Amino acid sequence: MNAAELDAILVTARSAAREAATFVHGGFRKHPVVEHKGVVDLVRASIATARRSCVSA
């Protein structure tokens, strides 16, 4: 891998990190909706939304 490829990866990683931080900050200190994913596996609505957004990207 050369420097230009590493720079491109860094730009993408920074963009993803900023988007994730914005998403997490939006749900910080809120009362999340919790749904049952399985018998004991609970999923917050924010995590479910994040997963859907990653899959659709």
MOPAC internal coordinates of N, CA, C and O (Angstrom, degrees):
PM7 1SCF
backbone

  N    0.0000 0     0.00 0     0.00 0    0    0    0
  C    1.4544 1     0.00 0     0.00 0    1    0    0
  C    1.5307 1   108.00 1     0.00 0    2    1    0
  O    1.2310 1   120.83 1   -44.63 1    3    2    1
  N    1.3085 1   116.02 1   135.37 1    3    2    1
  C    1.4583 1   119.01 1  -179.88 1    5    3    2
  C    1.5365 1   110.65 1   -99.77 1    6    5    3
  O    1.2310 1   120.84 1    -2.18 1    7    6    5
  N    1.3054 1   116.00 1   177.82 1    7    6    5
  C    1.4700 1   121.65 1  -175.85 1    9    7    6
  C    1.5284 1   112.07 1   -62.79 1   10    9    7
  O    1.2310 1   120.18 1   141.60 1   11   10    9
  N    1.3217 1   117.27 1   -38.40 1   11   10    9
  C    1.4716 1   120.35 1  -179.04 1   13   11   10
  C    1.5280 1   110.68 1   -65.90 1   14   13   11
  O    1.2310 1   120.13 1   140.18 1   15   14   13
  N    1.3281 1   117.35 1   -39.82 1   15   14   13
  C    1.4619 1   120.74 1   177.82 1   17   15   14
  C    1.5206 1   111.00 1   -66.20 1   18   17   15
  O    1.2310 1   120.57 1   139.09 1   19   18   17
  N    1.3206 1   116.52 1   -40.91 1   19   18   17
  C    1.4682 1   120.25 1   177.84 1   21   19   18
  C    1.5233 1   111.24 1   -64.46 1   22   21   19
  O    1.2310 1   120.53 1   140.56 1   23   22   21
  N    1.3307 1   116.60 1   -39.44 1   23   22   21
  C    1.4704 1   120.09 1   177.49 1   25   23   22
  C    1.5290 1   110.97 1   -62.91 1   26   25   23
  O    1.2310 1   120.29 1   139.46 1   27   26   25
  N    1.3336 1   117.05 1   -40.54 1   27   26   25
  C    1.4632 1   120.58 1   178.92 1   29   27   26
  C    1.5226 1   110.87 1   -64.13 1   30   29   27
  O    1.2310 1   120.46 1   139.22 1   31   30   29
  N    1.3223 1   116.73 1   -40.78 1   31   30   29
  C    1.4666 1   120.77 1   177.24 1   33   31   30
  C    1.5174 1   110.46 1   -63.84 1   34   33   31
  O    1.2310 1   120.42 1   138.10 1   35   34   33
  N    1.3285 1   116.80 1   -41.90 1   35   34   33
  C    1.4659 1   121.32 1   179.57 1   37   35   34
  C    1.5251 1   111.35 1   -62.55 1   38   37   35
  O    1.2310 1   120.13 1   138.08 1   39   38   37
  N    1.3177 1   117.36 1   -41.92 1   39   38   37
  C    1.4701 1   121.08 1   178.74 1   41   39   38
  C    1.5337 1   109.96 1   -61.32 1   42   41   39
  O    1.2310 1   120.63 1   135.54 1   43   42   41
  N    1.3214 1   116.40 1   -44.46 1   43   42   41
  C    1.4698 1   120.95 1   179.32 1   45   43   42
  C    1.5232 1   110.84 1   -64.66 1   46   45   43
  O    1.2310 1   120.31 1   135.76 1   47   46   45
  N    1.3257 1   117.01 1   -44.24 1   47   46   45
  C    1.4678 1   120.92 1  -179.52 1   49   47   46
  C    1.5249 1   111.31 1   -63.26 1   50   49   47
  O    1.2310 1   120.29 1   138.15 1   51   50   49
  N    1.3105 1   117.05 1   -41.85 1   51   50   49
  C    1.4677 1   120.25 1   178.74 1   53   51   50
  C    1.5211 1   111.22 1   -63.98 1   54   53   51
  O    1.2310 1   120.59 1   138.25 1   55   54   53
  N    1.3112 1   116.47 1   -41.75 1   55   54   53
  C    1.4621 1   120.53 1   178.60 1   57   55   54
  C    1.5250 1   110.77 1   -62.09 1   58   57   55
  O    1.2310 1   120.61 1   134.97 1   59   58   57
  N    1.3254 1   116.44 1   -45.03 1   59   58   57
  C    1.4694 1   120.32 1   178.84 1   61   59   58
  C    1.5206 1   110.72 1   -63.50 1   62   61   59
  O    1.2310 1   120.02 1   139.51 1   63   62   61
  N    1.3271 1   117.56 1   -40.49 1   63   62   61
  C    1.4643 1   121.25 1   179.65 1   65   63   62
  C    1.5250 1   111.28 1   -64.84 1   66   65   63
  O    1.2310 1   120.22 1   139.49 1   67   66   65
  N    1.3161 1   117.19 1   -40.51 1   67   66   65
  C    1.4779 1   120.12 1   178.24 1   69   67   66
  C    1.5243 1   110.81 1   -64.48 1   70   69   67
  O    1.2310 1   120.55 1   137.14 1   71   70   69
  N    1.3294 1   116.56 1   -42.86 1   71   70   69
  C    1.4599 1   120.50 1   179.21 1   73   71   70
  C    1.5276 1   110.67 1   -63.64 1   74   73   71
  O    1.2310 1   120.54 1   137.44 1   75   74   73
  N    1.3277 1   116.58 1   -42.56 1   75   74   73
  C    1.4628 1   120.66 1   178.70 1   77   75   74
  C    1.5278 1   110.84 1   -64.16 1   78   77   75
  O    1.2310 1   120.28 1   138.02 1   79   78   77
  N    1.3237 1   117.07 1   -41.98 1   79   78   77
  C    1.4642 1   120.70 1  -179.87 1   81   79   78
  C    1.5242 1   111.19 1   -63.46 1   82   81   79
  O    1.2310 1   120.34 1   140.17 1   83   82   81
  N    1.3250 1   116.96 1   -39.83 1   83   82   81
  C    1.4636 1   120.92 1   177.54 1   85   83   82
  C    1.5183 1   110.41 1   -62.71 1   86   85   83
  O    1.2310 1   120.81 1   136.60 1   87   86   85
  N    1.3281 1   116.06 1   -43.40 1   87   86   85
  C    1.4588 1   121.59 1   180.00 1   89   87   86
  C    1.5286 1   110.94 1   -63.51 1   90   89   87
  O    1.2310 1   120.39 1   131.57 1   91   90   89
  N    1.3309 1   116.86 1   -48.43 1   91   90   89
  C    1.4650 1   121.27 1  -178.56 1   93   91   90
  C    1.5254 1   110.36 1   -64.64 1   94   93   91
  O    1.2310 1   120.31 1   137.15 1   95   94   93
  N    1.3126 1   117.02 1   -42.85 1   95   94   93
  C    1.4693 1   120.45 1  -179.63 1   97   95   94
  C    1.5211 1   111.17 1   -61.94 1   98   97   95
  O    1.2310 1   120.11 1   145.32 1   99   98   97
  N    1.3235 1   117.39 1   -34.68 1   99   98   97
  C    1.4648 1   121.23 1   179.20 1  101   99   98
  C    1.5182 1   112.93 1   -63.78 1  102  101   99
  O    1.2310 1   119.92 1   151.10 1  103  102  101
  N    1.3306 1   117.76 1   -28.90 1  103  102  101
  C    1.4574 1   120.75 1  -179.29 1  105  103  102
  C    1.5178 1   113.80 1  -101.36 1  106  105  103
  O    1.2310 1   120.04 1  -178.31 1  107  106  105
  N    1.3306 1   117.53 1     1.69 1  107  106  105
  C    1.4619 1   121.47 1  -176.45 1  109  107  106
  C    1.5293 1   111.49 1   -67.12 1  110  109  107
  O    1.2310 1   121.46 1   -47.62 1  111  110  109
  N    1.3301 1   114.82 1   132.38 1  111  110  109
  C    1.4692 1   123.72 1   178.93 1  113  111  110
  C    1.5239 1   113.58 1    60.25 1  114  113  111
  O    1.2310 1   120.59 1  -149.59 1  115  114  113
  N    1.3118 1   116.47 1    30.41 1  115  114  113
  C    1.4600 1   121.68 1   174.71 1  117  115  114
  C    1.5222 1   107.13 1  -104.96 1  118  117  115
  O    1.2310 1   120.64 1   -14.88 1  119  118  117
  N    1.2892 1   116.38 1   165.12 1  119  118  117
  C    1.4611 1   120.62 1   176.86 1  121  119  118
  C    1.5274 1   107.82 1   -92.38 1  122  121  119
  O    1.2310 1   120.67 1   -78.71 1  123  122  121
  N    1.3319 1   116.32 1   101.29 1  123  122  121
  C    1.4618 1   118.70 1  -173.40 1  125  123  122
  C    1.5234 1   113.04 1   -73.71 1  126  125  123
  O    1.2310 1   121.59 1   -28.11 1  127  126  125
  N    1.2941 1   114.57 1   151.89 1  127  126  125
  C    1.4594 1   121.30 1   172.13 1  129  127  126
  C    1.5241 1   106.03 1   -81.73 1  130  129  127
  O    1.2310 1   120.42 1   -46.23 1  131  130  129
  N    1.3219 1   116.80 1   133.77 1  131  130  129
  C    1.4565 1   121.05 1  -179.01 1  133  131  130
  C    1.5155 1   108.54 1  -116.81 1  134  133  131
  O    1.2310 1   120.87 1   -46.70 1  135  134  133
  N    1.3182 1   115.94 1   133.30 1  135  134  133
  C    1.4556 1   119.82 1   177.39 1  137  135  134
  C    1.5175 1   109.05 1  -124.86 1  138  137  135
  O    1.2310 1   120.55 1   -22.75 1  139  138  137
  N    1.3138 1   116.56 1   157.25 1  139  138  137
  C    1.4610 1   121.57 1   179.32 1  141  139  138
  C    1.5179 1   109.40 1   -86.68 1  142  141  139
  O    1.2310 1   121.22 1   -60.48 1  143  142  141
  N    1.3365 1   115.26 1   119.52 1  143  142  141
  C    1.4528 1   120.60 1   175.98 1  145  143  142
  C    1.5256 1   109.33 1   -88.17 1  146  145  143
  O    1.2310 1   121.22 1   145.37 1  147  146  145
  N    1.3122 1   115.27 1   -34.63 1  147  146  145
  C    1.4527 1   122.05 1   179.68 1  149  147  146
  C    1.5109 1   108.43 1  -150.88 1  150  149  147
  O    1.2310 1   120.12 1    19.41 1  151  150  149
  N    1.2995 1   117.38 1  -160.59 1  151  150  149
  C    1.4557 1   121.17 1  -177.67 1  153  151  150
  C    1.5279 1   110.73 1   -60.82 1  154  153  151
  O    1.2310 1   120.19 1   133.57 1  155  154  153
  N    1.3198 1   117.25 1   -46.43 1  155  154  153
  C    1.4644 1   120.77 1  -177.17 1  157  155  154
  C    1.5232 1   111.62 1  -123.77 1  158  157  155
  O    1.2310 1   119.56 1   174.05 1  159  158  157
  N    1.3064 1   118.44 1    -5.95 1  159  158  157
  C    1.4559 1   122.90 1  -174.45 1  161  159  158
  C    1.5217 1   110.35 1   -88.98 1  162  161  159
  O    1.2310 1   120.30 1   -77.25 1  163  162  161
  N    1.3259 1   117.03 1   102.75 1  163  162  161
  C    1.4632 1   122.10 1  -179.93 1  165  163  162
  C    1.5256 1   110.03 1   -93.69 1  166  165  163
  O    1.2310 1   120.78 1   -35.77 1  167  166  165
  N    1.3076 1   116.11 1   144.23 1  167  166  165
  C    1.4535 1   121.50 1  -179.50 1  169  167  166
  C    1.5229 1   108.38 1  -128.33 1  170  169  167
  O    1.2310 1   120.90 1   -54.15 1  171  170  169
  N    1.3057 1   115.88 1   125.85 1  171  170  169
  C    1.4585 1   119.10 1   174.73 1  173  171  170
  C    1.5175 1   108.66 1   -73.68 1  174  173  171
  O    1.2310 1   121.22 1   -30.07 1  175  174  173
  N    1.2951 1   115.27 1   149.93 1  175  174  173
  C    1.4645 1   120.36 1  -179.69 1  177  175  174
  C    1.5238 1   110.41 1   -59.12 1  178  177  175
  O    1.2310 1   119.73 1   144.10 1  179  178  177
  N    1.3275 1   118.12 1   -35.90 1  179  178  177
  C    1.4650 1   120.33 1  -179.26 1  181  179  178
  C    1.5194 1   111.51 1   -65.59 1  182  181  179
  O    1.2310 1   120.00 1   143.79 1  183  182  181
  N    1.3256 1   117.61 1   -36.21 1  183  182  181
  C    1.4639 1   120.64 1   178.30 1  185  183  182
  C    1.5238 1   109.45 1   -69.25 1  186  185  183
  O    1.2310 1   120.62 1   138.12 1  187  186  185
  N    1.3095 1   116.42 1   -41.88 1  187  186  185
  C    1.4625 1   120.14 1   178.50 1  189  187  186
  C    1.5258 1   110.50 1   -61.64 1  190  189  187
  O    1.2310 1   120.07 1   139.26 1  191  190  189
  N    1.3244 1   117.46 1   -40.74 1  191  190  189
  C    1.4599 1   121.30 1   177.91 1  193  191  190
  C    1.5179 1   110.83 1   -64.63 1  194  193  191
  O    1.2310 1   120.65 1   138.12 1  195  194  193
  N    1.3265 1   116.36 1   -41.88 1  195  194  193
  C    1.4627 1   120.38 1   178.91 1  197  195  194
  C    1.5176 1   110.96 1   -62.74 1  198  197  195
  O    1.2310 1   120.50 1   137.53 1  199  198  197
  N    1.3130 1   116.65 1   -42.47 1  199  198  197
  C    1.4616 1   120.10 1   178.87 1  201  199  198
  C    1.5150 1   111.17 1   -62.52 1  202  201  199
  O    1.2310 1   120.54 1   136.95 1  203  202  201
  N    1.3321 1   116.58 1   -43.05 1  203  202  201
  C    1.4647 1   119.03 1   179.36 1  205  203  202
  C    1.5260 1   110.79 1   -63.48 1  206  205  203
  O    1.2310 1   120.42 1   141.90 1  207  206  205
  N    1.3196 1   116.81 1   -38.10 1  207  206  205
  C    1.4672 1   119.66 1  -178.81 1  209  207  206
  C    1.5208 1   111.00 1   -69.98 1  210  209  207
  O    1.2310 1   119.69 1   145.62 1  211  210  209
  N    1.3307 1   118.19 1   -34.38 1  211  210  209
  C    1.4665 1   120.82 1   177.53 1  213  211  210
  C    1.5134 1   110.91 1   -69.36 1  214  213  211
  O    1.2310 1   120.36 1   140.15 1  215  214  213
  N    1.3086 1   116.92 1   -39.85 1  215  214  213
  C    1.4542 1   120.81 1  -178.11 1  217  215  214
  C    1.5223 1   110.49 1   -68.57 1  218  217  215
  O    1.2310 1   120.48 1   144.23 1  219  218  217
  N    1.3245 1   116.69 1   -35.77 1  219  218  217
  C    1.4646 1   119.46 1  -177.79 1  221  219  218
  C    1.5203 1   112.68 1   -79.59 1  222  221  219
  O    1.2310 1   120.02 1   166.05 1  223  222  221
  N    1.3308 1   117.58 1   -13.95 1  223  222  221
  C    1.4772 1   120.49 1  -178.22 1  225  223  222
  C    1.5026 1   112.96 1   -75.78 1  226  225  223
  O    1.2310 1   120.10 1   180.00 1  227  226  225

